[in-house]
Amino acid sequence: MILTSKQRAFLRSLAMNEDTILMVGKGGMSAQIIKQADDALKARELIKGKVLETAGVSSREIAEQLALETGSEVVQVIGSKFVLYRRNPDEPKIELPRARKR
């Protein structure tokens, strides 16, 4: 699923009120972090994460790798924080604005 700019903006506005629930530290990416992100995406659809300075990798790299591993979309990366979105087909919680048809 590719998000439109309108959908991205909508998700960014929702993410402002979300707590940071995923922290990536000096251990970097691990199976545990991927599972944690996957479980959180299933439960919430929209998650906010942070990459600590000790991780040694950029937040953009972590966000893109997590998105790839979990089948989610990178909504935003600002500084050390990132936002991921994945629709839960069984129990959708977030209703995205419709994409225009051309």
N, C-alpha and C positions, 0 to 999 in steps of 0.2 A: 504494500500500500504506500503510495506516495502522497504526502500531505501538500495541500495548496498553501499559499502564503496566508490566506484568510484563516484556514484551519490552524496553521502554526501560531498565528497571532492569538487566536482563541485559546489554544492550549497554553501559550506563554502566560496569558492573563490568569488562567486557572492555577498555574504552577506557582504564581507569586504567593499564594496563600498556603501552599504545601510545605511541610517540614522536610528537611533533608534527612532521608532515611537510609542512604547508602554511602558508606565511607570507604574509599580506596586508599590504603596507606602503603607503607614500605614493602609489603608483600606483593603489591601490584595485583594484577588479575589472577584470580584463582578459581577453581571449580566452586568454591564456597561463595564467592562474590557473585558469580554467574547465577548460581542457584538462588541466592538471596534476591537478586534483581528479577529473575524469572518469576519467583513466587510473588514478589511485590507487584509486578506488572499484572499478573493474573488477578490479584485481589483489588488493585487500585486503578489500573490502566495507565496512570500518569505518576511517574516517580521523579524525585529530585536527588541527585547524588553530588558528592564532593570528592575531589582528588586532593589528598594532602601533599604537602611539599616533599615529604619523604618518599613518595611513590616513584619519583624519578621519571615519570612519563607525563605528557600533557593531558589535560582534561579532555581535549578534542579526541586524542588517540584512544583513551579509555572509553569515552562515550560511543565512538564508532565501533570499537571492538565489542562492547557490550550489546549494542544494537544488532550487530551481526550475529552474535551468539544467541540472543534471545528473540530474534525476529521482530524487533521493535524499530521505531523511528527516532532519530535524534531530533528533538524539537528545538533545543537551544543549548549553546555552550557560552558561558560568560565567566571569564576568569577561571577559577578552580571548580565552578559548579556547572552541572549539566542537567538536562531534563530529557527523559525518554518517555515515549508513548507507545502502547500496544493495545489495540482493541480486544476485549474479551468477547469472543463470539457467543459464548454461552450466556453471559450476564453482562451486557453492555451497561456501563455506568455513565459514560460521557457521550452526549449527543453532539457530534461535530456539525458545523455548518456545512450545507451541501455544496459540492463543487459544481461550478457552472458547466453546462454542456456547450460545446462549440459546434 
